[in-house]
Amino acid sequence: MPSRTANRNVRQPDVFRKAAPARRIVAEPGDDAGSRTLRRGLQLLDAVAASGADGLRVVDLCRIAALERATVYRLLATLLECGYVAQRGRFRYVAGLRLASPVPPAGSSNMAVRLQPVLARVSAACGDAAFAVVREGSLSHCIARHVGTHPVQMLVIQVGTRQPLGVGAAGLALLAALPDDEAKAVTAANAPVLAQYGGMTPERMQLLVRATRERGWSVIGNHATQGVLAAGMAVRGADGAAVAGISVASTIERMPRERQQLIARAMRSALAALPPMAQ
């Protein structure tokens, strides 16, 4: 559910042995400043993506791309902001979440249509915003939301938002519904960027997954968005496998345990009225 907050080792491998040579930028007749900037940004993106889990330092990128340090920092700032690059530790840059799974899974539009009445029913029961997500590899992708009637709405994510699976309540419910080995693999894949979400760690994520499985629904606060707590639940297909996740978000003060339980009952009731869904 929710958007990102900020938070932010050290092997010294021969990264150039792993990194594929980046394309050199050759100025072409008629190139304008915008085109050159785009080419340079794509060149850095190529280099970072080819470096794998080890990532690259700024000095490495300067050497590979034959660019000045100030130019590399400026381009990296944009790539970081847009989610195409992420920081690993203080000095290394790795591929970001936007590169993990850029194409929505087939059927997500239909899933959004089918879950919209569920979100509306849950939101009407509690007055807060409700959200639906599907899984894309190691990410959650928000496909629908419904705004509630309470004067203060915590619209922490919007349709189209992608974030690591598990940092929001709907994604956490989905993550906990996976087989244990698969859930651990997803958490390990997201490990380099988890700290950006309220200081989340793989160990903390595993504890939340365990608690979600024991409880039957998820609760998470102060990670995707500070001051917000959300409850979520997996949406099961006809074969029992989780095909989506739904959640409700509000301020921490508005979400005591008794109200979390009320919202969980509302989600369970709304999902029970939903016809079985194929995966």
C-alpha positions in Angstrom: 0.0 0.0 0.0 1.8 2.5 0.5 4.4 4.8 -1.1 8.0 5.0 -0.3 9.8 6.7 2.5 13.5 7.3 2.8 16.0 5.6 5.0 19.0 4.4 3.7 29.1 -4.6 2.8 31.4 -4.4 1.5 33.0 -6.6 -0.9 35.5 -5.1 -3.3 35.1 -7.5 -6.2 36.5 -6.8 -9.6 33.2 -5.4 -10.8 34.5 -4.8 -14.3 34.9 -8.6 -14.7 31.1 -9.0 -14.2 29.9 -5.8 -15.8 29.2 -5.9 -19.5 30.8 -3.1 -21.5 28.4 -0.2 -21.6 27.6 1.4 -24.9 29.8 4.4 -25.6 27.9 7.6 -26.5 28.8 8.9 -29.9 27.5 12.3 -30.7 25.4 12.3 -33.8 24.6 15.2 -36.1 21.5 17.0 -34.9 21.7 15.6 -31.3 20.3 18.1 -28.9 21.0 18.4 -25.1 17.9 16.3 -24.2 18.9 13.4 -26.5 22.5 13.4 -25.1 21.2 13.4 -21.5 18.9 10.5 -22.3 21.7 8.5 -24.0 24.0 9.1 -21.0 21.3 8.0 -18.5 20.6 4.8 -20.5 24.3 4.2 -20.6 24.5 4.3 -16.8 21.4 2.1 -16.6 23.0 -0.5 -18.9 26.1 -0.6 -16.7 24.3 -0.8 -13.4 21.9 -3.5 -14.7 24.9 -5.6 -16.0 26.7 -5.4 -12.7 24.3 -7.7 -10.9 24.0 -7.9 -7.1 27.5 -6.4 -6.5 26.5 -3.1 -8.1 28.9 -0.3 -9.1 30.5 2.7 -7.5 30.4 6.2 -8.9 34.1 5.9 -9.8 33.3 2.7 -11.7 30.5 4.4 -13.6 32.7 7.4 -14.5 35.3 5.1 -15.9 32.8 2.9 -17.8 30.8 5.8 -19.3 33.7 8.3 -19.7 31.7 10.9 -17.8 32.5 13.5 -15.2 31.7 12.7 -11.6 29.2 15.6 -11.4 27.3 14.3 -14.5 27.1 10.8 -13.1 25.8 12.0 -9.7 23.1 14.2 -11.5 22.0 11.3 -13.7 22.0 8.8 -10.8 19.8 11.2 -8.7 17.1 11.0 -11.4 17.4 7.2 -11.8 17.1 6.8 -8.1 14.1 9.1 -7.8 12.3 7.1 -10.6 13.1 3.7 -9.1 15.3 2.4 -11.9 18.4 2.4 -9.7 18.8 1.8 -5.9 21.6 2.3 -3.5 23.3 -0.7 -1.8 25.1 0.5 1.3 26.6 4.0 1.0 28.6 3.7 -2.2 27.2 1.2 -4.6 24.3 1.3 -7.0 22.3 -1.6 -8.2 19.2 -2.2 -10.4 16.1 -0.7 -8.9 12.5 -2.0 -8.5 11.3 -0.6 -11.8 13.6 -3.0 -13.6 12.5 -6.0 -11.7 9.1 -6.5 -13.4 8.0 -3.7 -15.7 5.2 -5.5 -17.4 1.9 -6.0 -15.5 0.8 -9.7 -15.4 -1.9 -10.8 -17.8 -5.4 -10.4 -16.3 -4.6 -7.6 -13.8 -7.1 -5.3 -15.4 -9.9 -7.9 -15.1 -8.7 -8.5 -11.5 -9.1 -4.8 -10.7 -12.6 -4.8 -12.1 -13.6 -7.8 -10.0 -12.1 -6.5 -6.8 -13.5 -3.0 -7.1 -16.9 -4.0 -5.4 -14.9 -5.7 -2.6 -12.9 -2.5 -2.0 -16.1 -0.5 -2.0 -17.8 -2.7 0.5 -14.8 -2.8 2.8 -14.3 0.9 2.6 -18.0 1.6 3.3 -17.7 -0.6 6.4 -14.8 1.2 7.9 -14.7 4.6 6.2 -11.1 4.4 5.2 -9.3 3.9 1.9 -9.0 0.3 0.6 -6.5 -1.0 -1.9 -5.9 -4.0 -4.1 -2.5 -5.3 -5.3 -1.2 -8.1 -7.4 2.2 -9.7 -7.4 4.8 -8.9 -10.0 7.9 -11.0 -9.3 9.3 -9.6 -6.1 7.1 -6.5 -6.2 3.5 -5.6 -5.4 1.6 -3.6 -8.0 -1.5 -1.5 -6.9 -4.3 -2.2 -9.4 -7.3 -0.5 -7.6 -8.2 1.6 -4.7 -11.4 3.0 -3.2 -11.6 6.2 -1.2 -13.6 6.1 2.0 -15.9 8.6 3.8 -13.8 9.5 6.8 -12.6 13.1 6.7 -8.9 12.1 6.7 -8.0 9.6 4.0 -4.5 8.0 4.0 -4.1 7.6 0.2 -0.6 6.1 0.7 -0.4 4.6 -2.8 -2.1 5.1 -6.1 -3.0 2.8 -8.9 0.2 1.9 -10.6 2.5 2.1 -7.5 5.0 -0.7 -7.3 7.0 -1.5 -4.1 8.8 -4.5 -2.6 6.3 -7.3 -1.8 5.7 -7.2 1.9 6.3 -3.5 2.9 2.6 -2.8 2.6 -0.2 -4.8 4.2 -1.8 -6.2 1.0 1.7 -7.2 -0.3 2.5 -8.7 3.1 -0.6 -10.8 3.0 0.4 -12.0 -0.5 4.0 -12.7 0.6 2.8 -14.7 3.6 0.5 -16.8 1.4 3.5 -18.0 -0.7 5.3 -21.3 0.1 8.0 -20.6 2.6 11.0 -21.1 0.3 9.4 -18.8 -2.3 8.6 -16.1 0.3 12.2 -16.2 1.5 13.5 -15.9 -2.0 11.4 -12.8 -2.6 12.6 -11.2 0.6 16.2 -12.0 -0.3 15.7 -10.4 -3.8 14.3 -7.2 -2.2 17.0 -7.1 0.6 19.1 -4.3 -1.1 16.2 -1.8 -1.0 14.2 -2.8 2.1 15.9 -0.3 4.3 14.4 2.5 2.3 11.0 1.5 3.7 11.1 2.6 7.3 14.3 0.7 8.1 12.8 -2.7 7.1 15.1 -5.6 7.2 14.8 -9.2 5.9 14.7 -10.5 9.5 11.9 -8.1 10.4 10.0 -9.1 7.2 10.3 -12.8 8.1 8.8 -12.1 11.6 5.9 -10.2 9.9 5.3 -13.1 7.5 5.2 -15.5 10.4 2.8 -13.3 12.4 0.5 -12.9 9.3 0.3 -16.7 8.8 -0.6 -17.2 12.5 -3.2 -14.5 12.6 -4.7 -15.1 9.1 -4.4 -11.4 8.0 -1.5 -8.9 7.9 -0.8 -5.8 10.0 2.1 -3.4 9.2 2.8 0.2 10.3 5.5 2.9 9.8 7.2 1.2 6.9 5.7 2.1 3.5 4.5 5.4 5.0 5.4 6.9 8.4 2.4 7.4 10.8 0.2 4.9 8.9 -0.9 1.4 9.9 -2.7 -1.0 7.5 -4.3 -4.3 7.7 -4.5 -6.7 4.7 -5.7 -10.1 3.5 -4.9 -12.4 0.6 -7.4 -13.0 -2.1 -7.6 -16.7 -3.0 -8.3 -18.2 -6.4 -10.5 -21.2 -7.1 -7.5 -23.5 -6.4 -6.8 -21.9 -3.1 -3.7 -20.0 -4.3 -3.3 -16.3 -3.5 -4.0 -14.2 -6.6 -4.2 -10.7 -5.1 -4.1 -8.9 -1.8 -6.4 -6.2 -0.3 -5.8 -3.8 2.5 -7.2 -0.8 4.5 -4.9 2.0 5.6 -5.4 4.7 8.2 -3.4 6.7 10.9 -1.9 4.6 13.6 -4.1 6.4 16.2 -7.2 5.2 14.3 -6.1 1.6 14.1 -6.1 0.0 17.6 -6.2 -3.7 17.8 -10.0 -3.9 18.1 -10.5 -1.9 15.0 -7.9 -4.0 13.1 -10.0 -7.0 14.0 -13.2 -5.3 12.8 -11.5 -4.4 9.5 -10.3 -8.0 9.1 -13.8 -9.3 9.5 -15.1 -6.8 6.9 -12.5 -7.9 4.5 -13.3 -11.6 5.1 -17.0 -10.9 4.6 -16.5 -9.0 1.4 -14.2 -11.7 0.0 -16.7 -14.4 0.9 -19.3 -12.8 -1.3 -16.9 -12.7 -4.3 -17.3 -15.5 -6.9 -14.3 -17.9 -7.0 -11.5 -16.5 -9.2 -9.3 -18.5 -11.6 -5.6 -17.8 -11.2 
